[in-house]
Amino acid sequence: MGGSDGTSSAHKATNWTPDSWRAKPIQQQPKYENPSELGQALGTIRSYPPLVFVGEVENLRRQLAEAASGRRFVLQGGDCAERFQDCTPEAITSKLKILLQMSVVLSYGARQPVIRIGRIAGQYAKPRSSDNETVNGVSMPVFRGDNINAFDPDLQGRRPDPKRLLQSYYSASMTLNYVRAMITGGFADLHHPEHWNLSFVSKSSHRQRYEQVVANIRDAVAFMESFGGVREETLGTVDFFTSHEGLLLGFEEAMTRHVSHFGRHYNLGAHMLWIGDRTRALDGAHVEYCRGIANPIGIKWGPSADPQEMVEIIKTLDPGNEPGRITIITRFGAGRVEASLPPAIEAVRRAGLNVLWSSDPMHGNVIKTKQDVKTRDFDAILSELRACFQWHRQLGSRLGGVHFELTGEDVTECTGGSEGIGEADLSRNYETFCDPRLNYSQSLEMAFVIANIMQGGSGAD
């Protein structure tokens, strides 16, 4: 996890304090029964050490600025919503492994460094479409994530519990500690061929193509080492950054620190936060909070967004038009890219804004089976990605990143891919508490296909 002592041009918000969001309209917050318990939990978190270092945040901002100028590419991915029960060596290892492997493949396709940002060590809450749901005839609060309430449909367990905020801090801390240990211990070393598992490739034509990419990567590594162009030890270390949706503003406020050396506030609970499609109101609390912290900020841009309002949101969050500050993460749905993306690109261009464009092809492509099971289709996800690459190229823009909900485990939550997962297979290993994720095989296959697109191919079979 990289760091630096350098700093960008100062991002200082006027008329802002870490709690000024409390005077604004707010969405997607749990209703705690005991405010004093909540205050006590947040006070405890405020007294704890930061989870990340400010130099790492600044390092990410610089790298994102390079991505916006075409010199890097972003891979952001991880769980829809993390679970406390997955704070285990096996689960954390599988998440890191798939993100590292995908980043190597994408770097090969893009011919440039890839920024690795995990939806990890903090992505415990999720926005929901309703405050309540009815289970077996009983109305109860909806499950909003492990840091708020319990998944099991029990009235007591579904009561928002402030103690879960403390557990989310502990789980995030343990996750980060293990990730740092693996990276410094050489887990990311490209020399280990046992990390490359292509058993998911059932079609021989696919397997031959993917094996050739892996062979080319290994040859390039060997050449650089023999030629003296890179030191062997540098291939075993990488930068890895964390991110989550800045949803629970009480928790985010508690993780906010004023760094006197830089003269501004940082959220030191993650390197990057993003504002969701449901909480990006210009006059809302989430925009108010995020405008005052110096972290890189992502903004989800869905099909319902008004381009001019989005321009105003970006200007509010980044009045200095600072490179690396704003990442726009589009999430339209495979059939809505043509209608939604070109107006977005043109609006941002007319306003002269320095932004990084990324595509989230997951959130607009959720469907339900006849058995009322939420899933996503691999081909629909890929279709949205292809369309985003195409329209950015056609309009003289650049898609500088991708954003996935994925896991390094062998779940069956999304249909399609070379494994040929069908609707009937979903019940075999459907584990998500919220939205369906690409599994290990689908994620790695997606990386190979994107690499082909970035090299000028169609990404077709």
MIDO-940739 format. One record per residue (C-alpha): residue in one letter; x, y, z. Coordinates in pm, whole numbers, padded with zeros to 5 digits, always signed. Layout:
// residues N
aXYZ...
END
This chain:
// residues 461
m+00000+00000+00000g+00195+00298-00130g+00254+00626+00046s+00426+00959-00005d+00497+01278+00180g+00404+01498-00115t+00078+01681-00142s-00152+01825-00404s-00280+02175-00439a-00480+02230-00123h-00839+02114-00119k-01006+02331+00144a-01381+02365+00161t-01530+02692+00283n-01805+02703+00548w-01753+02335+00619t-01696+02127+00931p-01694+01749+00971d-02049+01770+01111s-02197+02037+00880w-02376+01758+00692r-02612+01727+00988a-02795+02043+00879k-02873+01895+00536p-03145+01654+00417i-03019+01297+00442q-03116+00965+00285q-03047+00598+00355q-02972+00625+00727p-03084+00369+00987k-03318+00476+01266y-03139+00409+01594e-03363+00375+01898n-03110+00508+02148p-02916+00820+02036s-02693+00810+02344e-02574+00457+02257l-02500+00575+01905g-02310+00878+02034q-02106+00662+02268a-02010+00418+01991l-01911+00699+01754g-01711+00868+02030t-01518+00545+02085i-01444+00514+01713r-01332+00877+01703s-01072+00796+01970y-00929+00502+01776p-00629+00525+01541p-00689+00592+01171l-00714+00289+00943v-00507+00437+00660f-00222+00685+00635v-00267+01028+00479g+00036+00974+00254e-00138+00674+00100v-00445+00886+00026e-00230+01146-00147n-00051+00874-00342l-00384+00745-00471r-00493+01093-00571r-00176+01137-00777q-00221+00801-00944l-00585+00879-01026a-00472+01207-01182e-00238+01005-01403a-00526+00772-01493a-00740+01070-01591s-00463+01184-01826g-00439+00839-01986r-00127+00708-01810r-00293+00451-01581f-00605+00236-01563v-00824+00170-01257l-00956-00164-01137q-01201-00121-00848g-01376-00427-00716g-01493-00639-00428d-01802-00748-00241c-02143-00590-00283a-02147-00573+00097e-01878-00722+00317r-01981-00960+00593f-01824-00985+00936q-01814-01363+00899d-01582-01324+00598c-01309-01156+00801t-01100-01474+00768p-00760-01543+00609e-00918-01756+00337a-01182-01501+00233i-00943-01205+00239t-00680-01400+00044s-00929-01493-00229k-01039-01130-00271l-00684-01001-00296k-00581-01281-00530i-00850-01217-00790l-00794-00840-00787l-00418-00885-00830q-00462-01135-01113m-00715-00917-01291s-00488-00614-01257v-00198-00798-01421v-00415-00903-01716l-00555-00550-01753s-00209-00400-01733y-00107-00631-02017g-00407-00516-02222a-00372-00147-02143r+00008-00145-02166q+00017+00075-01859p+00008+00045-01478v-00321-00050-01314i-00444+00111-00992r-00592-00154-00763i-00875-00030-00541g-01068-00282-00335r-01427-00253-00219i-01285-00387+00103a-01221-00306+00471g-01526-00084+00508q-01795-00181+00255y-02034-00311+00521a-02346-00102+00447k-02575-00089+00146p-02850+00153+00041r-03191-00009+00011s-03506+00076-00182s-03730+00050+00125d-03693+00095+00500n-03899-00213+00582e-03987-00553+00442t-04241-00822+00530v-04110-01169+00610n-04358-01449+00684g-04625-01189+00746v-04412-00986+00989s-04304-00632+00902m-03948-00548+01009p-03660-00316+00918v-03481-00419+00600f-03128-00557+00624r-02889-00267+00559g-02554-00434+00612d-02359-00600+00890n-02253-00269+01043i-02619-00178+01101n-02831-00487+01168a-02852-00865+01124f-02931-01049+00802d-03152-01313+00966p-03520-01204+00958d-03563-01153+01330l-03727-00843+01477q-03465-00798+01748g-03172-00867+01515r-03302-00622+01258r-03297-00340+01513p-03010-00105+01417d-02739-00164+01675p-02462+00097+01732k-02228-00174+01862r-02209-00306+01507l-02028+00014+01409l-01752-00080+01651q-01736-00429+01500s-01706-00279+01152y-01401-00081+01267y-01243-00395+01415s-01316-00604+01106a-01182-00335+00873s-00867-00305+01085m-00806-00680+01082t-00870-00699+00708l-00628-00417+00635n-00365-00568+00861y-00380-00900+00678v-00380-00740+00333r-00071-00535+00422a+00101-00845+00558m+00033-01046+00243i+00157-00772+00010t+00476-00702+00205g+00526-01078+00238g+00536-01133-00138f+00186-01260-00209a+00167-01035-00515d+00489-01178-00663l+00441-01249-01034h+00693-01531-01021h+00448-01781-00871p+00272-01970-01151e+00052-02160-00907h-00147-01838-00866w-00267-01869-01225n-00562-02108-01237l-00733-02131-01578s-00936-02442-01505f-01255-02242-01560v-01186-02215-01933s-01398-02489-02085k-01365-02389-02452s-01028-02484-02598s-01018-02167-02811h-01057-01952-02501r-00802-02151-02305q-00539-02122-02577r-00588-01745-02597y-00575-01694-02221e-00273-01920-02176q-00094-01718-02444v-00161-01396-02251v-00020-01550-01932a+00283-01678-02124n+00340-01333-02272i+00325-01174-01927r+00580-01421-01789d+00808-01367-02087a+00790-00991-02036v+00881-01032-01668a+01176-01257-01753f+01296-01017-02022m+01283-00712-01797e+01478-00893-01526s+01744-01028-01762f+01776-00693-01938g+01805-00511-01608g+01496-00301-01667v+01337-00393-01336r+01458-00525-01006e+01327-00866-00905e+01199-00744-00569t+00976-00480-00729l+00766-00755-00890g+00663-00880-00548t+00520-00553-00417v+00223-00346-00533d+00012-00052-00424f-00330-00155-00301f-00596+00093-00193t-00927+00059-00011s-01264+00218-00080h-01626+00202+00024e-01947+00395-00025g-01954+00688+00218l-02305+00601+00333l-02322+00615+00715l-02217+00972+00776g-02196+00941+01153f-01927+00675+01111e-01752+00872+00834e-01745+01182+01054a-01588+00976+01333m-01311+00866+01094t-01240+01223+00980r-00916+01380+01098h-00765+01725+01047v-00409+01677+00924s-00225+01991+01026h+00074+01918+00802f-00152+01944+00496g-00395+02191+00649r-00710+01999+00557h-00944+01718+00660y-00917+01356+00549n-01138+01055+00603l-00877+00808+00726g-01113+00512+00727a-01040+00449+00356h-00828+00585+00076m-01132+00665-00141l-01505+00711-00083w-01786+00723-00334i-02134+00873-00332g-02408+00639-00448d-02673+00699-00713r-02937+00727-00438t-02753+00977-00217r-02599+01225-00463a-02852+01508-00410l-02682+01842-00468d-02829+01990-00147g-02801+01664+00046a-02590+01556+00341h-02364+01318+00148v-02245+01580-00097e-02202+01825+00191y-01983+01582+00387c-01770+01472+00091r-01701+01825-00032g-01493+01893+00279i-01262+01592+00285a-00947+01577+00071n-00982+01209-00029p-01049+01114-00390i-01426+01094-00436g-01627+00874-00671i-01974+00970-00793k-02214+00707-00924w-02396+00835-01235g-02710+00641-01323p-02965+00679-01604s-03190+00904-01393a-02918+01166-01342d-02955+01507-01500p-02624+01596-01671q-02634+01962-01570e-02706+01878-01207m-02418+01629-01213v-02190+01906-01339e-02298+02121-01043i-02234+01832-00803i-01884+01786-00944k-01812+02158-00912t-01938+02154-00552l-01714+01860-00463d-01417+01993-00657p-01429+02372-00691g-01058+02382-00776n-01100+02133-01066e-00817+01929-00917p-00691+01629-01122g-00740+01302-00934r-01014+01439-00710i-01327+01312-00893t-01397+00976-01052i-01729+00945-01236i-01855+00588-01214t-02131+00535-01471r-02392+00264-01407f-02658+00270-01675g-02752-00084-01778a-02660-00253-02104g-02953-00108-02297r-02919+00249-02174v-02558+00340-02249e-02628+00499-02587a-02897+00727-02444s-02714+00817-02123l-02337+00819-02171p-02289+01061-02465p-02486+01344-02294a-02284+01285-01977i-01952+01305-02162e-02057+01619-02349a-02182+01795-02035v-01858+01731-01849r-01652+01836-02151r-01844+02162-02198a-01786+02244-01833g-01412+02182-01871l-01399+01944-01575n-01096+01728-01491v-01249+01389-01414l-01165+01022-01446w-01430+00809-01617s-01500+00459-01488s-01771+00206-01575d-01974+00005-01324p-02151-00249-01548m-02302-00437-01252h-02567-00217-01091g-02775-00147-01400n-02800-00512-01498v-02972-00681-01205i-03260-00910-01307k-03480-01159-01126t-03538-01520-01231k-03875-01688-01238q-03791-01814-00890d-03748-01448-00775v-03371-01483-00736k-03162-01174-00812t-02888-01235-01066r-02681-01064-01334d-02592-01199-01674f-02227-01207-01779d-02314-01107-02136a-02517-00805-02022i-02228-00689-01802l-01987-00726-02090s-02227-00554-02328e-02235-00242-02111l-01857-00238-02088r-01816-00271-02465a-02063+00011-02523c-01882+00238-02273f-01543+00177-02437q-01700+00239-02779w-01873+00566-02692h-01574+00710-02510r-01355+00636-02810q-01611+00769-03055l-01649+01095-02865g-01278+01148-02810s-01299+01063-02440r-01136+00779-02248l-01273+00513-02019g-01006+00504-01751g-01139+00239-01516v-01384-00039-01434h-01579-00108-01115f-01705-00459-01034e-01888-00642-00760l-01694-00966-00745t-01549-01231-00520g-01254-01466-00545e-01469-01759-00440d-01661-02018-00640v-02009-01873-00588t-02297-01912-00833e-02470-01573-00830c-02430-01442-01187t-02526-01643-01493g-02313-01696-01801g-01940-01694-01866s-01729-01984-01988e-01850-02198-01700g-02198-02180-01850i-02378-02103-01522g-02753-02110-01581e-03049-02011-01367a-03078-02367-01239d-02719-02345-01106l-02774-02037-00892s-02894-02231-00589r-02574-02437-00582n-02366-02174-00402y-02560-01846-00375e-02405-01665-00078t-02448-01290-00121f-02652-01100+00137c-02730-00826-00115d-02652-00820-00488p-02502-01100-00702r-02127-01097-00765l-01904-01233-01038n-01719-01538-00909y-01346-01605-00944s-01374-01763-01288q-01610-01501-01429s-01397-01219-01290l-01074-01346-01441e-01247-01418-01770m-01385-01063-01770a-01031-00930-01726f-00909-01124-02029v-01197-00998-02241i-01141-00635-02134a-00769-00672-02210n-00865-00778-02562i-01092-00473-02600m-00818-00242-02478q-00582-00382-02737g-00827-00288-03009g-01029-00608-03025s-01404-00645-02988g-01392-00863-02680a-01601-01117-02868d-01547-01487-02848
END
